[in-house]
Amino acid sequence: MLGPTLETPRLLLRPPSPDDLDAWATMLSDPVTTRFLGGPKQRSEAWRILTLMTGAWITRGFSTFSVIEKASGCCVGRAGPWQPEGWPGTEIGWVLDRSVWGQGYATEAATRCIEWAFGELDWQEVVHVIDPANTASIAVAHKLGSERWGKTRLPAPFAGATVDLYGQKRA
C-alpha cells in the first residue's frame, strides 16, 4: 500500500489505484469541473495525472487521495497533499466530480487531509492554490479556516499562471 486510508463520516480517502481511472477520466473530461484546471483532459491525460499522483506517493511519501463515497462505493474525486518541485507551498487541494458538488465533500475531505498533514507529515502550514474566479473553492478555503495570503505564480507547466494563495498555519 502506498499510503494510509483516511476516513470521514461519509468518505474514504485512499491512495489512487488503477481502478479509479474511469472515475478520474470522467471527472477530468468535464469542461465545467476542469474550468480552473486547464480544461478538459482526454482519457490518456487522466491516466498520466493518476500515475503522476500515484508516483508522488513514492517520491514524496504523500500525495492526493482518491475520494470514495462510502454510501455508493464510488470514486467521486481526489483531495489531499500536493507539493511538486517549485510549488508555492505545502498544498491541500481538491477536485470533485460535478455530480457531488454542493454536498460538502470538498470541505469534509480537505479537513481530514489537513489534520493528517499537520499530524503525520508535521507540516507547519497548508496552502490552497486557487484561481481568483473560482468562488466555490474560495468558499471551501474559508470554511477550512484559511485566509487569502495574496497572489503567487506557478512553476512549469503552469508558468505564467497567476493564482491566489489561501492558507493557514498549524498553530
C-alpha positions as semicolon CSV with decimal commas, in nm:
position;residue;x (nm);y (nm);z (nm)
1;M;0,000;0,000;0,000
2;L;0,135;0,341;-0,097
3;G;-0,017;0,528;0,195
4;P;-0,288;0,523;0,456
5;T;-0,663;0,517;0,417
6;L;-0,826;0,806;0,598
7;E;-1,189;0,813;0,697
8;T;-1,455;1,077;0,748
9;P;-1,821;1,022;0,832
10;R;-1,914;0,992;0,462
11;L;-1,586;0,934;0,279
12;L;-1,283;0,709;0,249
13;L;-0,962;0,871;0,132
14;R;-0,706;0,628;-0,006
15;P;-0,413;0,641;-0,246
16;P;-0,525;0,621;-0,609
17;S;-0,543;0,284;-0,778
18;P;-0,584;0,172;-1,140
19;D;-0,950;0,100;-1,059
20;D;-1,004;0,477;-1,025
21;L;-0,915;0,557;-1,386
22;D;-1,273;0,550;-1,519
23;A;-1,392;0,791;-1,249
24;W;-1,090;1,020;-1,289
25;A;-1,128;1,018;-1,670
26;T;-1,496;1,109;-1,645
27;M;-1,430;1,383;-1,391
28;L;-1,134;1,530;-1,581
29;S;-1,314;1,527;-1,917
30;D;-1,588;1,758;-1,788
31;P;-1,531;2,119;-1,902
32;V;-1,715;2,262;-1,600
33;T;-1,516;2,057;-1,347
34;T;-1,185;2,137;-1,515
35;R;-1,252;2,504;-1,586
36;F;-0,984;2,608;-1,335
37;L;-0,754;2,310;-1,401
38;G;-0,652;2,385;-1,757
39;G;-0,963;2,249;-1,926
40;P;-1,091;1,903;-2,018
41;K;-0,850;1,613;-2,043
42;Q;-0,854;1,308;-2,266
43;R;-0,858;0,966;-2,100
44;S;-0,486;0,924;-2,172
45;E;-0,416;1,253;-1,991
46;A;-0,629;1,142;-1,695
47;W;-0,417;0,826;-1,681
48;R;-0,100;1,036;-1,676
49;I;-0,238;1,252;-1,394
50;L;-0,344;0,946;-1,194
51;T;0,001;0,791;-1,232
52;L;0,168;1,125;-1,150
53;M;-0,027;1,145;-0,824
54;T;0,047;0,779;-0,751
55;G;0,417;0,829;-0,821
56;A;0,428;1,122;-0,579
57;W;0,342;0,876;-0,301
58;I;0,670;0,701;-0,378
59;T;0,891;1,007;-0,434
60;R;0,743;1,237;-0,168
61;G;0,579;0,998;0,076
62;F;0,246;1,176;0,030
63;S;0,009;1,276;-0,246
64;T;-0,356;1,322;-0,320
65;F;-0,607;1,058;-0,221
66;S;-0,891;0,921;-0,427
67;V;-1,215;1,025;-0,258
68;I;-1,454;0,733;-0,220
69;E;-1,815;0,792;-0,123
70;K;-1,898;0,535;0,147
71;A;-2,268;0,511;0,059
72;S;-2,208;0,419;-0,305
73;G;-1,851;0,288;-0,302
74;C;-1,780;0,517;-0,599
75;C;-1,473;0,726;-0,654
76;V;-1,601;1,085;-0,667
77;G;-1,278;1,284;-0,684
78;R;-0,939;1,348;-0,539
79;A;-0,815;1,552;-0,244
80;G;-0,506;1,584;-0,036
81;P;-0,149;1,697;-0,004
82;W;0,042;1,813;-0,307
83;Q;0,384;1,975;-0,340
84;P;0,562;1,926;-0,671
85;E;0,901;2,086;-0,723
86;G;0,874;2,465;-0,726
87;W;0,519;2,471;-0,589
88;P;0,434;2,776;-0,374
89;G;0,380;2,577;-0,055
90;T;0,250;2,263;0,108
91;E;-0,089;2,240;-0,055
92;I;-0,408;2,060;0,035
93;G;-0,614;2,058;-0,282
94;W;-0,937;1,903;-0,406
95;V;-1,121;1,821;-0,726
96;L;-1,460;1,654;-0,711
97;D;-1,687;1,521;-0,980
98;R;-1,960;1,773;-1,057
99;S;-2,225;1,513;-0,968
100;V;-2,137;1,553;-0,598
101;W;-2,090;1,930;-0,580
102;G;-2,281;2,107;-0,307
103;Q;-2,274;1,817;-0,060
104;G;-1,982;1,941;0,149
105;Y;-1,747;1,664;0,035
106;A;-1,464;1,904;-0,054
107;T;-1,468;2,057;0,293
108;E;-1,501;1,717;0,461
109;A;-1,215;1,561;0,263
110;A;-0,985;1,863;0,289
111;T;-1,044;1,894;0,665
112;R;-0,934;1,533;0,717
113;C;-0,634;1,583;0,487
114;I;-0,526;1,894;0,679
115;E;-0,547;1,701;1,008
116;W;-0,333;1,426;0,853
117;A;-0,078;1,672;0,707
118;F;-0,037;1,852;1,040
119;G;-0,035;1,534;1,248
120;E;0,152;1,283;1,033
121;L;0,356;1,492;0,789
122;D;0,435;1,756;1,053
123;W;0,354;2,039;0,813
124;Q;0,358;2,382;0,975
125;E;0,116;2,536;0,726
126;V;-0,115;2,440;0,443
127;V;-0,199;2,641;0,135
128;H;-0,463;2,621;-0,134
129;V;-0,377;2,740;-0,485
130;I;-0,700;2,887;-0,625
131;D;-0,791;3,074;-0,941
132;P;-0,936;3,413;-0,835
133;A;-1,258;3,336;-1,029
134;N;-1,315;3,002;-0,853
135;T;-1,563;3,125;-0,595
136;A;-1,666;2,774;-0,489
137;S;-1,310;2,677;-0,391
138;I;-1,258;3,013;-0,222
139;A;-1,567;2,939;-0,011
140;V;-1,424;2,596;0,080
141;A;-1,090;2,755;0,176
142;H;-1,271;2,994;0,409
143;K;-1,472;2,707;0,564
144;L;-1,139;2,536;0,631
145;G;-1,018;2,841;0,821
146;S;-0,780;2,963;0,552
147;E;-0,728;3,326;0,460
148;R;-0,609;3,485;0,138
149;W;-0,234;3,538;0,155
150;G;-0,200;3,708;-0,184
151;K;-0,113;3,630;-0,542
152;T;0,150;3,380;-0,648
153;R;0,290;3,234;-0,969
154;L;0,308;2,867;-1,052
155;P;0,602;2,673;-1,197
156;A;0,602;2,493;-1,534
157;P;0,394;2,354;-1,688
158;F;0,168;2,627;-1,544
159;A;0,432;2,900;-1,576
160;G;0,275;3,238;-1,624
161;A;-0,044;3,148;-1,439
162;T;-0,116;3,386;-1,153
163;V;-0,336;3,244;-0,880
164;D;-0,440;3,337;-0,530
165;L;-0,281;3,162;-0,236
166;Y;-0,502;3,085;0,063
167;G;-0,355;2,930;0,374
168;Q;-0,339;2,870;0,742
169;K;-0,068;2,800;0,997
170;R;-0,064;2,485;1,208
171;A;-0,075;2,687;1,528
